Amino acid sequence: MKIKQITNDCILFDNGNEITYGHEQDCCESNYAYFLSLTEDDVNYNYDFDENLEFEAIKNSGFRFGSDGVYIFVPCYSEQNGYYSCDVDIYYNGVKVLCFDAEFIEY
């Protein structure tokens, strides 16, 4: 399966599978996966991935997904004043596959 479309909210594959993110908001933080950072110029963007994707959190930075040893990195951020959680949940076809702390950006 190949990447078909990328939006603020998801990575959609040509077979209908999708990667999304979520966060249980405390109050004034914005925790998110920055899917729009991916472009067709990125390494492995046009790779034909297996449906059984593997996911790995990258400490305080984001996550990577892929198959057969071929991965794509997605940065994740937490914009806040330092009083709230930094966690981001990553879902593959609606099933949570990761929960980790995003990169903290103080405002």
C-alpha positions in Angstrom: 0.0 0.0 0.0 1.2 3.5 -0.9 0.6 6.8 0.6 -2.4 8.4 -1.2 -3.1 11.6 0.7 -1.7 13.5 3.8 -3.8 16.0 5.8 -3.5 17.7 9.1 -5.4 14.8 10.6 -4.2 11.6 8.9 -2.0 9.7 6.5 -4.3 7.9 4.1 -3.1 4.9 2.0 -4.4 3.8 -1.4 -6.2 0.7 0.2 -8.2 2.9 2.7 -5.9 2.2 5.7 -5.0 5.3 7.7 -2.8 6.6 10.5 -4.3 9.2 12.8 -3.5 10.8 16.1 -5.3 11.8 19.3 -4.8 13.5 22.6 -7.0 13.8 25.7 -6.7 17.5 26.2 -6.3 18.9 29.8 -6.9 22.5 29.0 -4.6 24.7 27.0 -2.2 22.4 25.2 -2.1 21.3 21.6 -0.4 17.9 21.1 -0.3 16.6 17.6 1.5 14.5 14.9 2.7 16.9 12.2 1.7 14.8 9.2 2.0 17.7 6.8 5.8 17.7 7.3 5.8 14.7 4.9 6.2 15.4 1.2 6.9 13.4 -1.9 10.5 14.5 -1.6 11.0 12.5 1.6 12.9 9.3 1.5 10.5 6.3 1.2 7.4 8.4 0.6 6.4 6.4 -2.5 7.4 3.0 -1.0 4.8 0.2 -1.3 4.3 -0.7 2.4 3.0 -4.0 3.7 -0.4 -3.6 5.5 1.2 -4.9 8.7 2.9 -1.6 9.6 5.3 -1.4 12.4 5.3 1.6 14.7 8.1 2.9 17.0 8.1 6.0 19.3 11.2 8.2 19.0 11.7 9.8 22.5 10.5 13.4 22.8 10.5 13.7 19.0 7.8 11.7 17.2 7.4 8.3 15.7 8.2 6.2 12.7 6.2 3.7 10.8 7.0 1.2 8.1 7.5 -2.4 7.0 10.3 -4.7 5.9 12.9 -2.3 7.5 11.7 0.7 5.5 10.4 3.6 7.7 9.1 7.1 7.5 9.5 9.5 10.5 6.7 11.8 11.6 7.5 14.6 14.1 5.1 15.2 17.0 4.8 18.4 19.0 3.2 19.7 22.2 2.6 23.4 22.2 1.9 24.7 25.7 3.1 26.7 28.7 4.6 23.8 30.5 1.7 22.9 32.8 0.1 20.1 30.8 0.8 16.7 29.5 2.8 16.1 26.3 1.3 12.7 25.3 0.2 11.9 21.8 -1.7 8.7 20.8 -1.1 7.2 17.4 -3.8 5.1 15.8 -3.7 2.7 12.8 -7.2 2.0 11.4 -8.7 3.2 14.7 -6.6 1.0 17.0 -4.1 2.7 19.3 -0.6 1.5 18.4 1.5 4.1 20.4 1.3 6.5 23.3 4.3 8.7 24.0 5.5 12.3 24.8 5.8 14.7 21.9 8.5 17.3 21.6 7.7 20.2 24.0 7.4 23.7 22.5 6.8 26.4 25.1 4.7 29.4 24.2 
